[in-house]
Amino acid sequence: MTETAKQMLSERVYSELRDAIMRGDFAPEEALKPQELARKHEVSPAVVREALVRLVGDGIADRLPNRGFAVPAFSDQRWQEIAQARRTIEPVVLRMAIEHGDLDWEARVRAAHHRLAGTPMYVPEDGEHFSAAWSRAHRDFHRVLLEGCGNNVLLDTFDRMWMASELARRWSVNRTPDRDIAGEHLRMEEAALARDADTAAEVLDQHLSLTAAGLTACAHEELGEGA
């Protein structure tokens, strides 16, 4: 097998495993066994291991000493650490984007919010989880908001944190039924385009805090610590 062919197989398995974990096909802490996955995906264990290493880097798989790979545990501490990192970094990056973003950035923010607002959050074929289309639009809106900063290192950091927190968001679906998520996104867009950095950063911080609260509640329920 050529190196190119191996890379293509690894990319396919990586994408399929990532989507399966996000869908909830694997439970929290469930083992991800290279031999079994290799048979299922009709590839070599080496290809599967390469894909699993990438998933570890994304934060949606863990590599455990002497135990191989597994889906992350659903723990309060894990999500709080991710939320703390996002609340520390993203409002600062948003301030930079508002300061440096040009008219093209403004147009992309408007377009990304328009797509998000017009995409159904839930559809029957995706079950109880956020729809795949809404999840993509959600990620795109948050990323476009920050892209005006012009710093690729910061944007790469956002990408990694987003992937890790997306798994938690899928697991915590419907845990905050009274939350006005659409309104939060609208206020972020309006403040960013008004070049009101203080308000935009505050709204984003509140948005991330509410997400963290929902994840904490979900983790406590999973651990049997109350409803």
C-alpha positions in Angstrom: 0.0 0.0 0.0 1.3 3.4 -0.9 1.7 6.2 1.7 -1.0 8.2 -0.1 -3.5 5.3 0.0 -2.7 4.7 3.7 -3.4 8.4 4.5 -6.7 8.2 2.6 -7.8 5.2 4.6 -6.7 6.8 7.9 -8.7 9.9 7.0 -11.8 7.9 6.2 -11.6 5.9 9.4 -10.9 9.0 11.4 -14.0 10.8 10.0 -16.2 7.7 10.5 -15.0 7.2 14.1 -15.3 10.9 14.9 -18.9 10.9 13.6 -19.8 7.7 15.5 -18.5 9.1 18.8 -20.4 12.3 18.3 -23.6 10.4 17.5 -23.3 8.6 20.7 -22.6 5.2 19.2 -20.0 4.7 21.9 -20.8 5.3 25.5 -18.6 7.4 27.8 -15.5 5.4 28.9 -16.2 2.7 26.3 -13.0 1.1 25.0 -12.0 1.8 21.4 -10.3 -1.4 20.4 -8.1 -1.2 17.3 -8.5 -4.9 16.3 -12.3 -4.8 16.5 -12.5 -1.4 14.7 -10.0 -2.6 12.0 -12.3 -5.6 11.2 -15.4 -3.4 11.2 -13.8 -0.8 8.9 -11.9 -3.3 6.8 -8.5 -1.7 7.4 -5.3 -2.6 9.3 -5.0 -2.0 13.0 -2.2 0.4 12.2 -4.6 2.6 10.2 -7.1 2.5 13.1 -4.4 3.5 15.6 -3.4 6.4 13.5 -7.0 7.6 13.4 -7.4 7.1 17.1 -4.2 9.2 17.9 -5.8 12.0 15.9 -9.0 11.7 17.9 -7.0 11.9 21.1 -5.5 15.2 19.8 -9.1 16.4 19.2 -10.1 15.7 22.7 -12.8 13.2 21.8 -10.8 10.0 22.7 -8.4 9.2 25.5 -5.2 7.2 25.5 -5.0 5.3 28.8 -1.8 3.8 30.1 -1.7 0.0 29.5 -5.4 0.1 28.5 -5.4 1.5 24.9 -8.0 4.0 23.7 -11.4 4.9 25.1 -14.2 7.4 24.8 -13.7 10.2 27.4 -15.3 9.9 30.8 -18.3 12.2 31.3 -16.8 14.1 34.3 -17.7 17.5 35.6 -14.0 18.4 35.9 -13.2 17.7 32.3 -15.9 20.0 30.9 -15.3 22.7 33.4 -11.6 22.8 32.4 -12.6 23.1 28.7 -15.1 25.8 29.6 -12.6 27.7 31.7 -10.1 27.6 28.8 -12.7 28.9 26.3 -13.9 31.6 28.7 -10.3 32.7 29.2 -9.3 32.8 25.5 -12.3 33.4 23.3 -13.5 36.8 24.6 -10.0 38.1 24.2 -9.8 36.8 20.6 -13.3 38.3 19.9 -12.0 41.7 21.1 -9.1 41.4 18.7 -11.5 40.4 15.9 -13.7 43.5 16.5 -10.7 45.7 16.5 -9.1 44.3 13.4 -11.9 42.8 11.4 -12.6 44.4 8.0 -15.8 44.8 6.0 -15.4 41.3 4.5 -15.3 39.9 8.1 -18.5 41.8 8.9 -20.2 40.3 5.8 -19.1 36.8 6.8 -20.4 37.2 10.3 -23.8 38.3 9.0 -23.9 35.4 6.6 -22.8 32.8 9.2 -25.4 34.1 11.7 -28.1 34.1 9.0 -27.3 30.5 8.2 -27.3 29.5 11.8 -30.6 31.3 12.6 -32.2 29.6 9.6 -31.0 26.0 10.3 -33.3 23.8 12.5 -31.7 22.9 15.8 -33.3 19.4 15.8 -34.5 17.1 13.0 -36.1 13.7 13.4 -33.4 11.8 11.5 -30.8 13.0 14.0 -32.8 11.8 17.0 -32.4 13.7 20.3 -29.0 15.3 19.3 -28.5 18.6 17.7 -28.9 18.3 14.0 -25.7 17.8 12.0 -26.5 20.9 9.9 -27.1 23.1 12.9 -23.9 21.8 14.6 -21.9 22.8 11.5 -23.6 26.2 11.3 -23.1 26.7 15.0 -19.4 26.0 14.8 -19.0 28.2 11.7 -20.7 31.2 13.4 -18.5 31.0 16.4 -15.3 30.6 14.3 -16.2 33.4 11.9 -16.8 35.7 14.8 -13.1 35.2 15.8 -11.5 35.0 12.4 -11.2 38.8 12.3 -8.4 38.5 14.8 -6.1 37.4 12.0 -4.1 35.1 14.3 -4.0 31.5 13.0 -2.4 30.1 16.2 -5.4 31.4 18.2 -7.8 30.1 15.7 -6.1 26.6 15.8 -6.5 26.7 19.5 -10.2 27.5 19.1 -10.6 24.6 16.7 -9.1 22.1 19.2 -11.2 23.4 22.1 -14.4 23.4 20.0 -13.9 19.8 19.0 -13.5 18.7 22.6 -16.4 20.7 23.9 -18.7 19.6 21.0 -18.7 16.0 22.4 -19.9 17.3 25.7 -22.5 19.5 24.0 -23.9 16.5 22.2 -24.2 14.6 25.5 -25.9 17.4 27.3 -28.7 18.0 24.7 -32.0 19.4 26.1 -30.5 19.9 29.6 -31.3 23.6 29.5 -34.8 23.8 27.9 -35.4 27.4 29.1 -32.3 28.8 27.5 -32.6 31.3 24.6 -29.6 30.0 22.5 -30.8 31.8 19.4 -31.1 35.1 21.3 -27.6 34.7 22.7 -26.2 34.3 19.2 -28.1 37.3 17.9 -26.8 39.5 20.7 -23.3 38.4 19.9 -23.7 39.2 16.2 -25.2 42.6 16.9 -22.5 43.6 19.4 -19.7 42.4 17.2 -21.0 44.3 14.2 -21.6 47.4 16.3 -17.9 47.2 17.2 -19.0 47.1 20.9 -16.2 44.9 22.2 -17.2 45.1 25.8 -20.7 43.9 25.2 -19.7 41.3 22.7 -17.1 39.8 25.1 -19.6 39.9 28.0 -22.3 38.1 26.0 -19.8 35.5 24.8 -18.6 34.9 28.3 -22.2 34.5 29.5 -22.9 32.2 26.6 -20.0 29.9 27.5 -20.9 30.0 31.2 -24.4 28.8 30.5 -23.1 26.0 28.4 -20.7 25.0 31.2 -23.6 25.0 33.7 -25.6 22.7 31.4 -22.7 20.3 31.1 -22.2 20.3 34.8 -25.8 19.4 35.5 -25.6 16.7 32.9 -22.4 15.2 34.4 -24.0 15.2 37.9 -27.0 13.3 36.6 -24.8 10.8 34.8 -22.9 10.3 38.0 -26.1 9.9 40.0 -25.6 13.0 42.0 -29.1 14.4 41.6 -31.5 15.6 39.0 
